[in-house]
Amino acid sequence: MSHVEEFLTAEEEQEIINAIVEAEKNTSGEVRVHIEATSKIDHFSRAQQLFHFLKMDNTKDGNGVLIYVAVDDKKFVIYGDQGIDRAVPKGFWDSTKDTMASHFKNGNFKQGIVEGVLSAGKELEAHFPWDHNDTNELSDAISKG
């Protein structure tokens, strides 16, 4: 079994998916989580690649957020599209990253990801509220590489 498969239990993955559903409930924004073992390029660039590969740059309002985790590298990136990146307060991504990192340092990977997802969801809701014409543009499933 790979480190990616061992990283989270099926129950923990479902809790993360539930957090994504909750985060997207009141916003037109989209949140995805991608987990892989390692990256051959710097992690920010890899998150950008995956953002495009997962078609997260196709959201109508540029309001997708990707949480990327490289398990073996012990690295993660929170990557927000242009629309949400322009809207969030200065330091928002850093404070969210710090919250996640504190959970990760204690081995609470699921909780760190859940906190990151819910934090992004609150911010998305503030700037991109849900409207009755909104559709879920992207899968809520955790993608793996």
N, C-alpha and C positions, 0 to 999 in steps of 0.2 A: 504494500500500500504506500502511495506517495505521501510526502509531507503535506501536500495540498489536501488530500483526502483525510488525513489525520488531524488537520488543523482545527476543524469544527466537527461536532457531531451532527447527525441529521436533525436532531432537536434544536441545536443551536442555529443551524442554517435556517430552519423554519422560523425561529424567533427573529432572525435578521430580516427574512422576507416579510414577516408580520410588521416589523418596524418600517420597512419600505412602504408597505401598503398604508400604514398609519401616517407616515410622513407625507405621502402623496394625496391623502384624503382631502385636504383643504387647499390644495395648490395645483396650478397647471404645470408645475415643475416636475422633473423626472430625476429619480435617484437610482443609481446602479452600484453594485458591488462586484468587483472582479478580484479573484484570488489566483495566484500562480506561485510556483516554487521560486523562480529567480528571473532576473532580467539581464540580458546581455548588454543593454544600454542603460544610461542613467534613468532613474526611476520616474522622474518628471516627464522625460521624453517618452518613456514607455506608457505612462498614463495617457499622454496626448495621443499616441498611436491607438491605444485601446478605445479611447473616447471616440475616435473616428471610426474604428473597426466596428464598434457596437452601435454605430449610427446615432450617437448621442449628440452630435453636432447638427442633427436634422430637426431638432425640436423647434416649434414655431417661434417661441420667444427667446431662444438661446438660453434656456434655463435648466439645463441638465447638470447633474453633479455626479461624478464618479469617485468612489472610494476604492482605491487600488492597493492591494496588499501583496508584497513579495515575501512569502513565508520564510524561505531559507536565508534571504538577504536581511531579514528583520527590518524591512523598510515599508513605508506606506505613503501614499500621496492622496490628497483630496484635490480633485480637479473640477473646477466649475467653468461652465461655458461663459461666453462674453456677457450675455444678458444678466446672469446672476452675479458674475464677478464685478460688474459695474455697480450693482445695486447694494451689495452687502457693505456694512460699515467697515472702516479700516481696522485691520486686525482680526476680523471675524474668522478667517480661515486658520490663522495661527492659534486662536483660542480653542477652536474646535479640534485642531491637530493636537494641542497640548492635553485636552481632555482625553482624547483617544490614546495618546501615548502613555498617560498615567495608568490607564487600565491595562494596556499592553505590557507595561513594565511589571505588573503584578500577575501576568499570565491570564488576564481576563479578556481574551481576544474578542469573544462574542459580545461582551458588554461594551467594549471600546467601539466596535463597529456599530452596534445599536445606538450608542450615544452620538456618534458621528452622523448617522443617518437621521436621527430625530432632530439634531441640531440643524442640519441642512434643511430638513423639512420645515421647521419653524421659520427659518429665514426665507425660504421659498414662499411660504404662505404669506409672509409680511409683504413681499414685493410682487408676487405672482399669485394672487388669490384664485381659487377654483371658480370657474363659472359653469353654468349648466350646459354649455356646448363643449366642455373639455372632454377629451378622451385620453385614456392611458396610452401614450405614444410608444412606450418602450416596456419590455418585459421587466417584471419585478424579480425574476429568478437571479440567483447568484451565478455569474459566469466564471468559468475556470479555465486556466491555460496550462 
